[in-house]
Amino acid sequence: MGLILQFQRRAIEAVFEDCSLKISEGQRRYLDGEELSLLGVSVGVGTCSDLHDVDIAVFGKKAAFDLRANHPVSLPKECRGAVLLRSRLEGEVDPECPVGPGQYAFVVEGLRITPRQGRAVHFTRNFKKRTYIVLA
């Protein structure tokens, strides 16, 4: 990546909460009673990351796609936090990332593990979120 800034990784690092999270095959994850899909893992390597060797799980509320066909993640995977990736809501404003006409933006929200019994992992929001503009 060299001199290309990785805006998604910077946003993830700004909102994630450091915790131990093991992602395993068949594990179910929930936020607000809705099941989350594992979209990938943001890996802390190279110049794209300020937090080296800190892998962060990225989840979404949309239906799961075939993760292995798109970007293989070897499971189980140890992560040091989790975020929710979503589209920006209409009228949602982030003063640190003004979005201009014709620009598309995503939002990452930090997640916190809520301790519960069982194999499923339950999250709550940590009230940190960051918007970043998608560069095509």
Secondary structure, DSSP 8 states (H G I E B T S, - for coil): -TT---HHHHHHHHH-----EEE-TT--EEETTEE-EEEEEE---GGG-SSTT--EEEEESS----HHHHS---SSEEES-EEEEEE--TT---TTS---TT--EEEEEEEEEE--SSS-EEEEEEEEEEEEE---
